[in-house]
Amino acid sequence: MKSRIFKELKILLSASILGFFFAMMAVFYSQVYAVAVQNEIAENVIRFHVLANSDAAGDQALKNNVRDGILNRFGQELDTTLGIEETRAFLWAHLDEIEEYAAGLVQENGYDLPVRAVVDRAFFPTRDYGSMSFPAGEYEALRIIIGEGEGGNWWCVMFPPLCYMEEAAPLQGVVSDGTFALLHHSEGSAGVTVRFRVVEWWQERMNRDEAEMPVFVLN
């Protein structure tokens, strides 16, 4: 009797260890997959982000006016003929001009608020744009920050130039077919949607973990 119980416990323990091993492997590979997919997207897009001073109606209207002004002024020079490197070079070369133009728009609308234009990498939560969803993660972006930059914000994709067309076509050929299906997951299968959620969950978790890490300053 004791021998039988011992064998059953041994089988149960082995099954538990095996199950734990496979669970850990699944977690590991899901994280690797999520990082690889988000990195592929981030390496092939540049986002455009306009941050309002506050959520007040006037500040939100100002944000929209600045957005429209920047797109109208520079849109023709950021058309579909540019690649990502040319787009990046254009933004850096014209960053001061973009900032000055945005500041002029703010003044024309009767506001006395500082304006900053920066090209940097920032964390974005999951965002929907037209028929697409972009998973959470760190992306390169042109950011126009009005005043405190604490209000509701607006964004689009500057490269490929989705700011000028709310359709997915410009992304085809820029990212792999599998990643394109992931971005366009609202029209895809349930399996694609699940993979999108995996990417979304991991990216948001990693960002939360990084935000909670202590910061040490060396003098």
N, C-alpha and C positions, 0 to 999 in steps of 0.2 A: 504493500500500500504506500509506504513512504517513498519507495523507488518510483512508483507511478507519479506521485505528486511532484517529486523532484524533476522528473522528465518533463512534465507539463509546465512547471515553472521555468525550466530551462528553455523550452520551446517558446513560451510567452515572452521571456526576456530577449531571446534572439530576434523574435518578430518585432519587439518594441525597438530594439537597437537598429534593425534594418529599416523599419518605418521612419525612425528619426533621421537616419542617414539619407534616405531618399527625400525626406522633407527638406533637409538642409541643402541638398543638391538642387532641389526645385527652387528654393529661395535664392541660392547663389546664381543659378542660370537666369532667373527672372530679373535679378538686379543687373547682371552683365548685359542682358538683352535691352533693358530699359535705358541703361547708360549709352549703349551703342546707338540705339535709335535716336535718342535725344541729341547726341553729339552729331550724328549725321545731319539732322535737321538744322541744328545751330550753326554748323560749319557752312551751310549753303543758303542761309537767309540773313538779311539785315532788317530789323524791325524799325518802325517809326513810332515814337511815343511822345504824346503831348500831355503834360501834367498841369492841371489847373491849379490856381492859387488856393481855392477852397471849393466847397460844394455849393456855395451861394449861387443863385441863378445868374447873376451878372458875371461871376468868374467862369461859370460853365459856358455861357454864351461867348465870352472872350476866348476861351480855349478853342471853341469851334471856329471862330473867326481866324485865329492864328493858324489852326490846322489848314483851313481852306486857302488861306493866303500863301502858306509855304508850298502847298501842293500845286497851286496855280503858278506860282513864281518859278519853281524849280522842276516841275513835273516834266516838261518837254525835254529837259536835259538828262532826266533819269528815266529814259524810255527803255523799251525791251531790247534795244541793240547793245546795251551795256552788260558786261559780265559782272560778277560779284567783286572782282578786284578793281575794275574800273569804277564801279559804284562807290566802293570804299574810298578809293583815291579821290573821287569827286567830292565826297562828303568832307574829307579831311582838308582838301584844298579850299573849300568854300565855307568851312565851319564858321569863321568870323562873319562872313557875309550873311549866312543863314541867321546867326544870332542877331546881327544888326537889323536885319529885315523883320524878324519876329518882334524885336524891341520896338521898331517903328510901328508895327501893327498894333501893339499894346497901347502905345501913346495915341495913335489915331482913334482908338476906341475910348479914349478919355481916361485911361488908367495910368497910374504912376507906380509901376511894379518892376522890379528887376527881372531880367530874362537871361537864362543860361542855355546855351546849346552845347551838348556834349555827345561824343561818340564813345560809348563804353559798353561794358557787359553788365547786364542786370538780370536779376531773377524775375521771371514772369510766372504768375499762376496760369492754369489752363485757361485758354481764351478761345472763343468761337469767332470766326470771321467768315461771313458769307456761308458757303457750304462746307467750310473746313473747321477743324478744331486743332489748335496747336497745343501739345502737351506742356505741362509746367517744366521749367528749366531755365538755365542761364543762356541768354541770347545777346548777341551784339546788336546795338540799337543806336539810332540817332534820337536823342531825347531833348525835347524843348521843355524846360522847366520854368513855369511862370510863377513869380513870387515865391511863396513857401512850397509850392508843388505838392500840397496836401489834399487837393480835391480829387474828385473822380477824374479819371484819365481816359484818353482815347488812343487807340493804336491801330496800326495796319502793318503790312509787310512791304518794305521799300524795295527789297530785292528778294525774289523776283517782284516786279512792280505791280503787286496786288492792290496797292493804294488806288490805282486808277481803274481797276476792274475787279469786281467781286466774283471771280470765278477761279477754278483751280488750275486751268490749263497751263499757265506759265510755270507751274511747279513740275510738270511732267518733263522728264529729262534732267532736271536739276537734282532730284533725289531718286533713289531706287524705286522700282514699282511697288515693292512691299511697303516702304515708308510712305509713298504717295497714297496707297490704299488706307494706311493708318490715319493720315491727315484727313482723308475724305471719308472717314469711317461712318459718318451718319448715313451714307448710302451703301455701306459695305455689309458684310455678314456679321453674325453675332460673334464669331471668332475674332474678327478684326477689332470689334468694339472691346472685347476682353483684353486683347493685347494693348490697345490704347490705354485702358484703365491700369494695366500693369505699369506702363511707362509713367502715367500720371501719378500713381501712388508712390512709386519709388522716388521720383524727382521731388515731390513735395515733402516726403519723409527726409530725404538727404538735406534739403534746404533747411528744414526745421532743426535737424541735428546740428548743422553748421552754425545756425543762429544761436543755439544754446551753448556752444563751446565757449569757454572763457578766453578772453583776449589778453595777451601779455605784452606789455610795452617795455622794450629795453632802452634804457637811457645811455 
